[in-house]
């Protein structure tokens, strides 16, 4: 089930990546819906895939220092 949610989050983020505000909102939603390894995977994937949003990604994951 969590892999399905992770896949869905990735699809949504890919679609909204051109709009910074929408990307930020969807990233925060994705973070709320995922846990553990899926959350780590999402951070790694976002960092590699969306370098143009690096600051935004770092700030979204800041409350999760263990990642």
HTML snippet that shows the backbone in 3Dmol.js (N, CA, C, O; Angstrom):
<script src="https://3Dmol.org/build/3Dmol-min.js"></script>
<div id="view" style="width:600px;height:400px;position:relative"></div>
<script>
const pdb = `
ATOM      1  N   UNK A   1       0.825  -1.209   0.000  1.00  0.00           N
ATOM      2  CA  UNK A   1       0.000   0.000   0.000  1.00  0.00           C
ATOM      3  C   UNK A   1       0.863   1.265   0.000  1.00  0.00           C
ATOM      4  O   UNK A   1       0.567   2.217  -0.723  1.00  0.00           O
ATOM      5  N   UNK A   2       1.923   1.278   0.804  1.00  0.00           N
ATOM      6  CA  UNK A   2       2.727   2.492   0.866  1.00  0.00           C
ATOM      7  C   UNK A   2       3.456   2.752  -0.445  1.00  0.00           C
ATOM      8  O   UNK A   2       3.675   3.908  -0.808  1.00  0.00           O
ATOM      9  N   UNK A   3       3.836   1.693  -1.162  1.00  0.00           N
ATOM     10  CA  UNK A   3       4.484   1.898  -2.455  1.00  0.00           C
ATOM     11  C   UNK A   3       3.517   2.569  -3.418  1.00  0.00           C
ATOM     12  O   UNK A   3       3.928   3.389  -4.239  1.00  0.00           O
ATOM     13  N   UNK A   4       2.241   2.230  -3.324  1.00  0.00           N
ATOM     14  CA  UNK A   4       1.239   2.880  -4.171  1.00  0.00           C
ATOM     15  C   UNK A   4       1.161   4.366  -3.845  1.00  0.00           C
ATOM     16  O   UNK A   4       1.056   5.197  -4.747  1.00  0.00           O
ATOM     17  N   UNK A   5       1.213   4.700  -2.573  1.00  0.00           N
ATOM     18  CA  UNK A   5       1.156   6.100  -2.160  1.00  0.00           C
ATOM     19  C   UNK A   5       2.415   6.836  -2.610  1.00  0.00           C
ATOM     20  O   UNK A   5       2.342   7.976  -3.068  1.00  0.00           O
ATOM     21  N   UNK A   6       3.550   6.193  -2.483  1.00  0.00           N
ATOM     22  CA  UNK A   6       4.803   6.792  -2.926  1.00  0.00           C
ATOM     23  C   UNK A   6       4.760   7.058  -4.431  1.00  0.00           C
ATOM     24  O   UNK A   6       5.159   8.129  -4.888  1.00  0.00           O
ATOM     25  N   UNK A   7       4.285   6.100  -5.183  1.00  0.00           N
ATOM     26  CA  UNK A   7       4.170   6.271  -6.642  1.00  0.00           C
ATOM     27  C   UNK A   7       3.226   7.407  -6.981  1.00  0.00           C
ATOM     28  O   UNK A   7       3.508   8.203  -7.876  1.00  0.00           O
ATOM     29  N   UNK A   8       2.125   7.489  -6.288  1.00  0.00           N
ATOM     30  CA  UNK A   8       1.163   8.559  -6.520  1.00  0.00           C
ATOM     31  C   UNK A   8       1.782   9.926  -6.204  1.00  0.00           C
ATOM     32  O   UNK A   8       1.615  10.879  -6.966  1.00  0.00           O
ATOM     33  N   UNK A   9       2.481  10.013  -5.102  1.00  0.00           N
ATOM     34  CA  UNK A   9       3.145  11.272  -4.724  1.00  0.00           C
ATOM     35  C   UNK A   9       4.138  11.702  -5.793  1.00  0.00           C
ATOM     36  O   UNK A   9       4.212  12.880  -6.144  1.00  0.00           O
ATOM     37  N   UNK A  10       4.896  10.751  -6.306  1.00  0.00           N
ATOM     38  CA  UNK A  10       5.874  11.068  -7.350  1.00  0.00           C
ATOM     39  C   UNK A  10       5.174  11.589  -8.612  1.00  0.00           C
ATOM     40  O   UNK A  10       5.616  12.570  -9.209  1.00  0.00           O
ATOM     41  N   UNK A  11       4.099  10.941  -9.007  1.00  0.00           N
ATOM     42  CA  UNK A  11       3.367  11.364 -10.200  1.00  0.00           C
ATOM     43  C   UNK A  11       2.840  12.787 -10.047  1.00  0.00           C
ATOM     44  O   UNK A  11       2.935  13.601 -10.966  1.00  0.00           O
ATOM     45  N   UNK A  12       2.290  13.069  -8.883  1.00  0.00           N
ATOM     46  CA  UNK A  12       1.740  14.406  -8.633  1.00  0.00           C
ATOM     47  C   UNK A  12       2.857  15.450  -8.660  1.00  0.00           C
ATOM     48  O   UNK A  12       2.710  16.505  -9.276  1.00  0.00           O
ATOM     49  N   UNK A  13       3.961  15.154  -7.999  1.00  0.00           N
ATOM     50  CA  UNK A  13       5.076  16.108  -7.953  1.00  0.00           C
ATOM     51  C   UNK A  13       5.661  16.358  -9.343  1.00  0.00           C
ATOM     52  O   UNK A  13       6.055  17.480  -9.660  1.00  0.00           O
ATOM     53  N   UNK A  14       5.715  15.340 -10.149  1.00  0.00           N
ATOM     54  CA  UNK A  14       6.198  15.516 -11.525  1.00  0.00           C
ATOM     55  C   UNK A  14       5.278  16.456 -12.301  1.00  0.00           C
ATOM     56  O   UNK A  14       5.746  17.302 -13.063  1.00  0.00           O
ATOM     57  N   UNK A  15       3.990  16.305 -12.108  1.00  0.00           N
ATOM     58  CA  UNK A  15       3.022  17.124 -12.846  1.00  0.00           C
ATOM     59  C   UNK A  15       3.023  18.580 -12.428  1.00  0.00           C
ATOM     60  O   UNK A  15       2.779  19.460 -13.253  1.00  0.00           O
ATOM     61  N   UNK A  16       3.294  18.847 -11.159  1.00  0.00           N
ATOM     62  CA  UNK A  16       3.214  20.230 -10.663  1.00  0.00           C
ATOM     63  C   UNK A  16       4.579  20.905 -10.522  1.00  0.00           C
ATOM     64  O   UNK A  16       4.662  22.023 -10.014  1.00  0.00           O
ATOM     65  N   UNK A  17       5.628  20.254 -10.956  1.00  0.00           N
ATOM     66  CA  UNK A  17       6.983  20.762 -10.718  1.00  0.00           C
ATOM     67  C   UNK A  17       7.265  22.112 -11.378  1.00  0.00           C
ATOM     68  O   UNK A  17       8.177  22.820 -10.952  1.00  0.00           O
ATOM     69  N   UNK A  18       6.517  22.474 -12.387  1.00  0.00           N
ATOM     70  CA  UNK A  18       6.763  23.755 -13.056  1.00  0.00           C
ATOM     71  C   UNK A  18       6.212  24.945 -12.270  1.00  0.00           C
ATOM     72  O   UNK A  18       6.586  26.088 -12.528  1.00  0.00           O
ATOM     73  N   UNK A  19       5.327  24.677 -11.314  1.00  0.00           N
ATOM     74  CA  UNK A  19       4.720  25.725 -10.499  1.00  0.00           C
ATOM     75  C   UNK A  19       5.261  25.590  -9.069  1.00  0.00           C
ATOM     76  O   UNK A  19       4.886  24.671  -8.340  1.00  0.00           O
ATOM     77  N   UNK A  20       6.135  26.506  -8.683  1.00  0.00           N
ATOM     78  CA  UNK A  20       6.828  26.399  -7.400  1.00  0.00           C
ATOM     79  C   UNK A  20       5.868  26.351  -6.208  1.00  0.00           C
ATOM     80  O   UNK A  20       6.051  25.542  -5.298  1.00  0.00           O
ATOM     81  N   UNK A  21       4.868  27.196  -6.208  1.00  0.00           N
ATOM     82  CA  UNK A  21       3.917  27.245  -5.097  1.00  0.00           C
ATOM     83  C   UNK A  21       3.125  25.944  -4.982  1.00  0.00           C
ATOM     84  O   UNK A  21       2.952  25.409  -3.887  1.00  0.00           O
ATOM     85  N   UNK A  22       2.656  25.449  -6.099  1.00  0.00           N
ATOM     86  CA  UNK A  22       1.904  24.198  -6.110  1.00  0.00           C
ATOM     87  C   UNK A  22       2.803  23.017  -5.744  1.00  0.00           C
ATOM     88  O   UNK A  22       2.381  22.105  -5.034  1.00  0.00           O
ATOM     89  N   UNK A  23       4.029  23.041  -6.228  1.00  0.00           N
ATOM     90  CA  UNK A  23       4.985  21.992  -5.890  1.00  0.00           C
ATOM     91  C   UNK A  23       5.208  21.943  -4.374  1.00  0.00           C
ATOM     92  O   UNK A  23       5.218  20.868  -3.775  1.00  0.00           O
ATOM     93  N   UNK A  24       5.383  23.106  -3.771  1.00  0.00           N
ATOM     94  CA  UNK A  24       5.608  23.172  -2.319  1.00  0.00           C
ATOM     95  C   UNK A  24       4.424  22.592  -1.550  1.00  0.00           C
ATOM     96  O   UNK A  24       4.602  21.834  -0.597  1.00  0.00           O
ATOM     97  N   UNK A  25       3.232  22.951  -1.969  1.00  0.00           N
ATOM     98  CA  UNK A  25       2.031  22.449  -1.292  1.00  0.00           C
ATOM     99  C   UNK A  25       1.908  20.934  -1.437  1.00  0.00           C
ATOM    100  O   UNK A  25       1.617  20.237  -0.464  1.00  0.00           O
ATOM    101  N   UNK A  26       2.128  20.426  -2.641  1.00  0.00           N
ATOM    102  CA  UNK A  26       2.013  18.981  -2.870  1.00  0.00           C
ATOM    103  C   UNK A  26       3.126  18.206  -2.174  1.00  0.00           C
ATOM    104  O   UNK A  26       2.912  17.079  -1.727  1.00  0.00           O
ATOM    105  N   UNK A  27       4.305  18.798  -2.082  1.00  0.00           N
ATOM    106  CA  UNK A  27       5.395  18.147  -1.362  1.00  0.00           C
ATOM    107  C   UNK A  27       5.053  18.017   0.123  1.00  0.00           C
ATOM    108  O   UNK A  27       5.273  16.966   0.725  1.00  0.00           O
ATOM    109  N   UNK A  28       4.517  19.080   0.708  1.00  0.00           N
ATOM    110  CA  UNK A  28       4.115  19.006   2.121  1.00  0.00           C
ATOM    111  C   UNK A  28       3.035  17.936   2.333  1.00  0.00           C
ATOM    112  O   UNK A  28       3.071  17.207   3.324  1.00  0.00           O
ATOM    113  N   UNK A  29       2.095  17.845   1.424  1.00  0.00           N
ATOM    114  CA  UNK A  29       1.058  16.811   1.528  1.00  0.00           C
ATOM    115  C   UNK A  29       1.672  15.416   1.425  1.00  0.00           C
ATOM    116  O   UNK A  29       1.310  14.508   2.173  1.00  0.00           O
ATOM    117  N   UNK A  30       2.594  15.267   0.500  1.00  0.00           N
ATOM    118  CA  UNK A  30       3.243  13.963   0.321  1.00  0.00           C
ATOM    119  C   UNK A  30       3.993  13.554   1.584  1.00  0.00           C
ATOM    120  O   UNK A  30       3.938  12.396   1.999  1.00  0.00           O
ATOM    121  N   UNK A  31       4.684  14.499   2.185  1.00  0.00           N
ATOM    122  CA  UNK A  31       5.441  14.215   3.411  1.00  0.00           C
ATOM    123  C   UNK A  31       4.497  13.762   4.527  1.00  0.00           C
ATOM    124  O   UNK A  31       4.831  12.860   5.295  1.00  0.00           O
ATOM    125  N   UNK A  32       3.341  14.374   4.616  1.00  0.00           N
ATOM    126  CA  UNK A  32       2.372  13.981   5.657  1.00  0.00           C
ATOM    127  C   UNK A  32       1.837  12.568   5.451  1.00  0.00           C
ATOM    128  O   UNK A  32       1.493  11.891   6.421  1.00  0.00           O
ATOM    129  N   UNK A  33       1.763  12.119   4.215  1.00  0.00           N
ATOM    130  CA  UNK A  33       1.169  10.816   3.918  1.00  0.00           C
ATOM    131  C   UNK A  33       2.162   9.658   3.964  1.00  0.00           C
ATOM    132  O   UNK A  33       1.748   8.499   3.981  1.00  0.00           O
ATOM    133  N   UNK A  34       3.449   9.943   3.985  1.00  0.00           N
ATOM    134  CA  UNK A  34       4.442   8.876   3.941  1.00  0.00           C
ATOM    135  C   UNK A  34       5.187   8.760   5.271  1.00  0.00           C
ATOM    136  O   UNK A  34       5.229   9.702   6.062  1.00  0.00           O
ATOM    137  N   UNK A  35       5.767   7.596   5.495  1.00  0.00           N
ATOM    138  CA  UNK A  35       6.540   7.364   6.716  1.00  0.00           C
ATOM    139  C   UNK A  35       7.774   6.522   6.390  1.00  0.00           C
ATOM    140  O   UNK A  35       7.866   5.919   5.321  1.00  0.00           O
ATOM    141  N   UNK A  36       8.704   6.494   7.318  1.00  0.00           N
ATOM    142  CA  UNK A  36       9.856   5.603   7.264  1.00  0.00           C
ATOM    143  C   UNK A  36      10.665   5.652   5.985  1.00  0.00           C
ATOM    144  O   UNK A  36      11.065   6.717   5.514  1.00  0.00           O
ATOM    145  N   UNK A  37      10.892   4.478   5.439  1.00  0.00           N
ATOM    146  CA  UNK A  37      11.725   4.337   4.243  1.00  0.00           C
ATOM    147  C   UNK A  37      11.129   5.064   3.039  1.00  0.00           C
ATOM    148  O   UNK A  37      11.867   5.595   2.209  1.00  0.00           O
ATOM    149  N   UNK A  38       9.808   5.092   2.938  1.00  0.00           N
ATOM    150  CA  UNK A  38       9.179   5.797   1.821  1.00  0.00           C
ATOM    151  C   UNK A  38       9.485   7.289   1.880  1.00  0.00           C
ATOM    152  O   UNK A  38       9.696   7.928   0.849  1.00  0.00           O
ATOM    153  N   UNK A  39       9.508   7.829   3.071  1.00  0.00           N
ATOM    154  CA  UNK A  39       9.822   9.246   3.247  1.00  0.00           C
ATOM    155  C   UNK A  39      11.285   9.525   2.878  1.00  0.00           C
ATOM    156  O   UNK A  39      11.585  10.538   2.246  1.00  0.00           O
ATOM    157  N   UNK A  40      12.182   8.633   3.270  1.00  0.00           N
ATOM    158  CA  UNK A  40      13.596   8.774   2.899  1.00  0.00           C
ATOM    159  C   UNK A  40      13.758   8.690   1.383  1.00  0.00           C
ATOM    160  O   UNK A  40      14.504   9.460   0.777  1.00  0.00           O
ATOM    161  N   UNK A  41      13.051   7.749   0.795  1.00  0.00           N
ATOM    162  CA  UNK A  41      13.127   7.578  -0.652  1.00  0.00           C
ATOM    163  C   UNK A  41      12.600   8.820  -1.370  1.00  0.00           C
ATOM    164  O   UNK A  41      13.183   9.260  -2.361  1.00  0.00           O
ATOM    165  N   UNK A  42      11.511   9.379  -0.876  1.00  0.00           N
ATOM    166  CA  UNK A  42      10.942  10.579  -1.490  1.00  0.00           C
ATOM    167  C   UNK A  42      11.932  11.741  -1.423  1.00  0.00           C
ATOM    168  O   UNK A  42      12.092  12.475  -2.398  1.00  0.00           O
ATOM    169  N   UNK A  43      12.585  11.908  -0.296  1.00  0.00           N
ATOM    170  CA  UNK A  43      13.555  13.007  -0.165  1.00  0.00           C
ATOM    171  C   UNK A  43      14.703  12.840  -1.151  1.00  0.00           C
ATOM    172  O   UNK A  43      15.089  13.795  -1.827  1.00  0.00           O
ATOM    173  N   UNK A  44      15.243  11.647  -1.234  1.00  0.00           N
ATOM    174  CA  UNK A  44      16.335  11.380  -2.169  1.00  0.00           C
ATOM    175  C   UNK A  44      15.895  11.618  -3.601  1.00  0.00           C
ATOM    176  O   UNK A  44      16.598  12.265  -4.377  1.00  0.00           O
ATOM    177  N   UNK A  45      14.742  11.100  -3.942  1.00  0.00           N
ATOM    178  CA  UNK A  45      14.208  11.246  -5.297  1.00  0.00           C
ATOM    179  C   UNK A  45      13.973  12.713  -5.642  1.00  0.00           C
ATOM    180  O   UNK A  45      14.347  13.162  -6.726  1.00  0.00           O
ATOM    181  N   UNK A  46      13.362  13.459  -4.735  1.00  0.00           N
ATOM    182  CA  UNK A  46      13.098  14.882  -4.975  1.00  0.00           C
ATOM    183  C   UNK A  46      14.398  15.668  -5.125  1.00  0.00           C
ATOM    184  O   UNK A  46      14.515  16.524  -6.003  1.00  0.00           O
ATOM    185  N   UNK A  47      15.367  15.377  -4.273  1.00  0.00           N
ATOM    186  CA  UNK A  47      16.639  16.092  -4.310  1.00  0.00           C
ATOM    187  C   UNK A  47      17.350  15.872  -5.645  1.00  0.00           C
ATOM    188  O   UNK A  47      17.931  16.802  -6.204  1.00  0.00           O
ATOM    189  N   UNK A  48      17.303  14.649  -6.150  1.00  0.00           N
ATOM    190  CA  UNK A  48      17.952  14.336  -7.425  1.00  0.00           C
ATOM    191  C   UNK A  48      17.159  14.868  -8.617  1.00  0.00           C
ATOM    192  O   UNK A  48      17.737  15.366  -9.582  1.00  0.00           O
ATOM    193  N   UNK A  49      15.854  14.760  -8.544  1.00  0.00           N
ATOM    194  CA  UNK A  49      15.001  15.064  -9.700  1.00  0.00           C
ATOM    195  C   UNK A  49      14.692  16.557  -9.848  1.00  0.00           C
ATOM    196  O   UNK A  49      14.582  17.061 -10.966  1.00  0.00           O
ATOM    197  N   UNK A  50      14.552  17.256  -8.730  1.00  0.00           N
ATOM    198  CA  UNK A  50      14.103  18.646  -8.767  1.00  0.00           C
ATOM    199  C   UNK A  50      15.159  19.577  -8.173  1.00  0.00           C
ATOM    200  O   UNK A  50      14.911  20.234  -7.162  1.00  0.00           O
ATOM    201  N   UNK A  51      16.294  19.630  -8.779  1.00  0.00           N
ATOM    202  CA  UNK A  51      17.384  20.480  -8.282  1.00  0.00           C
ATOM    203  C   UNK A  51      16.992  21.959  -8.274  1.00  0.00           C
ATOM    204  O   UNK A  51      17.505  22.736  -7.468  1.00  0.00           O
ATOM    205  N   UNK A  52      16.091  22.341  -9.161  1.00  0.00           N
ATOM    206  CA  UNK A  52      15.659  23.739  -9.212  1.00  0.00           C
ATOM    207  C   UNK A  52      14.861  24.138  -7.969  1.00  0.00           C
ATOM    208  O   UNK A  52      14.698  25.326  -7.694  1.00  0.00           O
ATOM    209  N   UNK A  53      14.372  23.164  -7.227  1.00  0.00           N
ATOM    210  CA  UNK A  53      13.606  23.429  -6.004  1.00  0.00           C
ATOM    211  C   UNK A  53      14.375  22.995  -4.750  1.00  0.00           C
ATOM    212  O   UNK A  53      13.760  22.659  -3.738  1.00  0.00           O
ATOM    213  N   UNK A  54      15.691  23.000  -4.807  1.00  0.00           N
ATOM    214  CA  UNK A  54      16.516  22.468  -3.714  1.00  0.00           C
ATOM    215  C   UNK A  54      16.217  23.121  -2.364  1.00  0.00           C
ATOM    216  O   UNK A  54      16.068  22.423  -1.360  1.00  0.00           O
ATOM    217  N   UNK A  55      16.129  24.444  -2.332  1.00  0.00           N
ATOM    218  CA  UNK A  55      15.852  25.134  -1.063  1.00  0.00           C
ATOM    219  C   UNK A  55      14.484  24.754  -0.511  1.00  0.00           C
ATOM    220  O   UNK A  55      14.330  24.516   0.687  1.00  0.00           O
ATOM    221  N   UNK A  56      13.527  24.701  -1.369  1.00  0.00           N
ATOM    222  CA  UNK A  56      12.165  24.356  -0.980  1.00  0.00           C
ATOM    223  C   UNK A  56      12.112  22.933  -0.411  1.00  0.00           C
ATOM    224  O   UNK A  56      11.451  22.684   0.597  1.00  0.00           O
ATOM    225  N   UNK A  57      12.805  22.018  -1.057  1.00  0.00           N
ATOM    226  CA  UNK A  57      12.824  20.627  -0.602  1.00  0.00           C
ATOM    227  C   UNK A  57      13.494  20.529   0.771  1.00  0.00           C
ATOM    228  O   UNK A  57      12.986  19.852   1.664  1.00  0.00           O
ATOM    229  N   UNK A  58      14.624  21.199   0.935  1.00  0.00           N
ATOM    230  CA  UNK A  58      15.316  21.178   2.226  1.00  0.00           C
ATOM    231  C   UNK A  58      14.439  21.737   3.340  1.00  0.00           C
ATOM    232  O   UNK A  58      14.387  21.171   4.432  1.00  0.00           O
ATOM    233  N   UNK A  59      13.762  22.828   3.076  1.00  0.00           N
ATOM    234  CA  UNK A  59      12.910  23.409   4.117  1.00  0.00           C
ATOM    235  C   UNK A  59      11.715  22.506   4.441  1.00  0.00           C
ATOM    236  O   UNK A  59      11.291  22.436   5.595  1.00  0.00           O
ATOM    237  N   UNK A  60      11.180  21.829   3.453  1.00  0.00           N
ATOM    238  CA  UNK A  60      10.041  20.929   3.700  1.00  0.00           C
ATOM    239  C   UNK A  60      10.436  19.735   4.555  1.00  0.00           C
ATOM    240  O   UNK A  60       9.646  19.263   5.373  1.00  0.00           O
ATOM    241  N   UNK A  61      11.665  19.245   4.366  1.00  0.00           N
ATOM    242  CA  UNK A  61      12.116  18.083   5.121  1.00  0.00           C
ATOM    243  C   UNK A  61      12.842  18.446   6.408  1.00  0.00           C
ATOM    244  O   UNK A  61      13.224  17.554   7.165  1.00  0.00           O
ATOM    245  N   UNK A  62      13.043  19.733   6.675  1.00  0.00           N
ATOM    246  CA  UNK A  62      13.779  20.173   7.862  1.00  0.00           C
ATOM    247  C   UNK A  62      13.199  19.611   9.172  1.00  0.00           C
ATOM    248  O   UNK A  62      13.977  19.252  10.057  1.00  0.00           O
ATOM    249  N   UNK A  63      11.881  19.520   9.333  1.00  0.00           N
ATOM    250  CA  UNK A  63      11.343  18.957  10.587  1.00  0.00           C
ATOM    251  C   UNK A  63      11.665  17.475  10.796  1.00  0.00           C
ATOM    252  O   UNK A  63      11.361  16.918  11.851  1.00  0.00           O
ATOM    253  N   UNK A  64      12.275  16.840   9.800  1.00  0.00           N
ATOM    254  CA  UNK A  64      12.595  15.407   9.869  1.00  0.00           C
ATOM    255  C   UNK A  64      14.107  15.228   9.775  1.00  0.00           C
ATOM    256  O   UNK A  64      14.602  14.760   8.749  1.00  0.00           O
ATOM    257  N   UNK A  65      14.852  15.589  10.817  1.00  0.00           N
ATOM    258  CA  UNK A  65      16.319  15.598  10.757  1.00  0.00           C
ATOM    259  C   UNK A  65      16.932  14.215  10.566  1.00  0.00           C
ATOM    260  O   UNK A  65      18.071  14.115  10.109  1.00  0.00           O
ATOM    261  N   UNK A  66      16.221  13.162  10.895  1.00  0.00           N
ATOM    262  CA  UNK A  66      16.769  11.811  10.783  1.00  0.00           C
ATOM    263  C   UNK A  66      16.861  11.346   9.340  1.00  0.00           C
ATOM    264  O   UNK A  66      17.447  10.298   9.071  1.00  0.00           O
ATOM    265  N   UNK A  67      16.300  12.096   8.415  1.00  0.00           N
ATOM    266  CA  UNK A  67      16.306  11.669   7.006  1.00  0.00           C
ATOM    267  C   UNK A  67      17.574  12.054   6.321  1.00  0.00           C
ATOM    268  O   UNK A  67      17.745  11.773   5.135  1.00  0.00           O
TER     269      UNK A  67
END
`;
const viewer = $3Dmol.createViewer("view");
viewer.addModel(pdb, "pdb");
viewer.setStyle({}, {cartoon: {color: "spectrum"}});
viewer.zoomTo();
viewer.render();
</script>
